[in-house]
Amino acid sequence: MKQYLSGVFRVLNFKSFFIAALAVVSTWLCLRLGIKANFPLTIVATAIVFPLVFSINTAYNRREKSLEEYGALKANGRALYLASRDWTGKDAARDREIRAALMQLFSSCRDMVTNPLSERDPHEATVMQAFSRLSAVVEHLRKSGLSATECSRCNQYLARMMMAFETIKHIHKYRTPRTLRAFSNFFILILPVVYAPYFAYLSEGLSPALFFVMPILFALIFTGLANIQDDLEDPFDQIGKDDVAIDPDRYLASLDLLNAKPGSKAKAR
């Protein structure tokens, strides 16, 4: 129940209740002054519905792309780890080095996307150092007798990891169109006031208890959609319930599963 209520209050916040109160006050004034009008709802669709739907769809696609690239980063890291472990003779020091480099990579990537953009550069530099360490592991494999084609495949794994990181970095840096969101937020603020005569018109024939149902619903629905879009805007900020969580410890535990013997009870945390 607590989790459900926290989700509701993320969608309906102070902004929602402020605009709902503004709509109620405006409608009450129109009822008192006898100002009523049957406005068309096409303005609402053009000024609010279309921008919000477009922004939510764009933000959702950004989140899905983040998940896809995070998966590619993890999968190619595991493939590189297995290549280092199995394609040449056993080397405990090399295995420790690739595990440490992968831990550095995911930890720094997590720190980069969960901190403000102004603090991005040091974390990005650490990620690049981790990629350099992984490249050195591939070079060590080549010197250990790995064939040129298999070295090329390892470099492809590494290149795909770098592509995935760059995509994640740019998703974190750039946002959905700011002007479009400002446009919809502006009309969410003023349309409850502009449409107050329409809400007064709809109240004809209703009991007094229902006079303000429409303006309240109008305000809560559109501010709720705007809040959903804001939550999806940054898929890494760990504020919303749909964010992408980068977990280096869990990833390292998954590498231990690769080393577990068949039938063992090792579990990733």
N, C-alpha and C positions, 0 to 999 in steps of 0.2 A: 504493500500500500504506500509506504514511504517513497519507494522508487517511482511509483506511478505519479504521486503528487509532485515529486521533484521534476518529472518530465512535463507535467502540466504547467508548472510555474516557470519553466524555461520558455514555453511557448507563449504563455500569458504573463507578462511582466508589468512593471510600473507604466511603461509606455502604453500598453494595451488599456489599462484602466484609466489612464489620463485621457486618451482619445475617446474612450467610451463615455467618460464624464463630460467631455467637451460636446459630444454628440447629444447627450441627454439634456444638457443645459440649453443648447441651441434649439432642440426640438421643443422644449418647454417654453422658451421665449416665443417661438412661432405659434404655438398653441394659444398662448396668452394674447398675442397680438393678432391672431386670426390670419396669419400668413400661411397659405397652403398652395401647393403647386404639384402637378403631376409631371415630374421630370423624367426624361428617358434614361434608362440604365446603360445605354451604350457608352456614355462618358466614363462610367466606372470600369467597364470592360477595357476601354482603350487606355485610360490613365493608370489603372492599378493592376487589373487582372493579367493583361498581356506582359507588362514588365516583370511582375512577380513570377509568373510561370516560366518565363524565359530565364530569369536569374536563378530560380530554384533548379531548373533543369541543367543549366550550365554548372552551377556549384556541385550538383550531384554527379555530373560527369567528371568533374575535376577529382572528386573523392574516389570514384571508381577507377580513374586513371592512376591515382596515387596507390591504390591497392594493387593494381596490376604491376606497376613498376616496383613496388616494394616486394611483391612476390618474385619478380625477375631478379632483383638484387639478392634475395635470399637463396633462390634456386641455383643461380650461377655461382654464388659463393660456396654452396655445398658441393657443386660439381667440381669446382677448383680444389676444394679440400680432398675429395675422393681421388682426384687425379694425382694430387701430391702424395696421398697415402698408398695408392695401389699401382701406379703406372711405372714406378721404379722401385729400387730396393727400399726397405724400411729405413726411415731416418727420424728418430724421435725429436731431434732438435728442429728439423724442418716442420714437423707436425705442430710443435709448440709455437713456432714462429707464425705459421699461417693461422692458427687459432687466435693468437694474440693480435694479428693484423685484422682479422675479421671482427674481433671484439672492439678494437679501436675504431674500425670503420662504422659499425652500427651504433656504438656509443656516441661518436662525434656527429653522425647523421641525426640521431635523436636529439642531441643537444642543439644542433643547428636549427631544426624545424620547430622546436618547442620554445625557443628564445626569440626575443625581438629581432627584427631585421638588422638593427644597428649593431647587434652582437654576432652577426653571421660569419664575418671574415675569419676570426680565429678558429672556429669550428670547421669551416670549410678547408682551411689549411691543414688541419689535423686529418680530415678525410683524405686529402690528397697524399699526405704522408702514408696513410694506410694503403692506398692504392700503390704507392711506390714500393712498400714492403711486399705486397702481393706480386708485383712485377718481379721483384728480386727473387721470390720463391720460384717463379716460372723460369727465370734464368738459372737458378740452382738445379732445377729439374733438367734443363738442357745440358748442363755440364755433367749431370749424373748419367747421361746416356739416353735421355728421352728423344725419340725421333722428331724430325722437323715437323712432320704433319701433326703429331700429338702436341708439340709445343705451340703450333699455330692454333690448335683447338683450345688450349689453355688460354692463349691470348684473346681468343674470341670470347671465352667466358668473362675474362677481365674487361674487355671492351663493352660487353653487354651490361656488366655491372656499372661501368662508368656512365653509360647512356641512361640507365635507370636512375642513377644518382642525380644526373643533370636534370632529368625530367622532374624528379621530386623537388629539387632545389628551385626550379622555376615555378612549379605549382605553389610552393611556399612563398615565393617572392611576389608573384603577380596575382591579381584578384579578378573577379568578374567585373564587367564594365561599371565603374564607379558612377558615371553620369546617369546611367540607367537606374541604378539603385537610388540615387539622389532624387531623380524624377519621380519614382514611385513613392518614396518616403514623403515628398512634398505633398503629393495628392492624397496620401493616406491621412495627412494632417488636416488638409483644408476641406476635403469632400464631406466629412461628417457635418461640417458647418454649412457648406453650400447646399447639401441635401436635406437640411433640417425642414424646409417647407414640404419636401416630399414625404418625410416621415410623419409630419403633422397631417398631411393629406391621407396617408395610409391608416391613421388612427381613427378615421371616421367609422362609426359603427362598432368600435371596440370598447371594451370596458376600460376604465382608467388604469387598472393594473397592467394592461397590455400596451399602453401608449408608447412605452420606451423600449419594448422588446426589440423592434427592428433597428433603431440606432445603436443599441448595445451590441447586437449580433453583427451588424455592419462593421463596427469598430473592432470587435474581438477577432472576427474572421480574418480581416485584412492585416491587422497588426500581428496576428499569430503566424500568418504566412510569411510576413516580413521577418519575424524572429526566426522562423525555420531556415530561411535563406541565410540569415546572419550566422546561424550555428554551422551551416554547411560551408560557409565561405572559406574558412581556414580548416582543412581536414586534419591538421596536426596540432592545434592549440590545446587539445585535451580538456576543452571546456564543454563541448557538446557531447551527446551520447553516441553520435555516429562517427567520432573521430578515429583516425588511423593511429594505432599505438605501435611505435617501434620499440621492441623489447630485446635488447642485446643478450640478457641473461637467458631468456627462453631460447633464443637462437643458438647460443653456445650449448645449451642442454640438448638441442636437437642434433648437434654434431656427436654428442655422446651416444645417442641412440644409434647412429650409424656404426659405432664401434661395438655396440652390444651384441652378444652372441644370440643366435636364434633361440627363442624360448625363454630368454631372460626376462625379468620383470622391471627393467629400467624404464623410467618414464620421464618425459619432458615435463618441466614445471610449467 
